[in-house]
């Protein structure tokens, strides 16, 4: 479970791509930190959708980080 892992070991935005060899075939791997009380089905569905987007060339993590950075800069200039 996620609360048993050290915080520096968790990559919540999944910035790096992992893979594993299964029967001599390279298979994409996603590690999902799960805390007690979380809906595992929703987390898996999001991971699958994100993988499909990556296969299409869309990096949702980078897009999210870019939008967040832009909003933070906009708020710091106006505030």
Beta strands, then each sheet from edge to edge (+ up, - down):
strand 1: 18-22
strand 2: 25-29
sheet 1: 1+ 2-
end
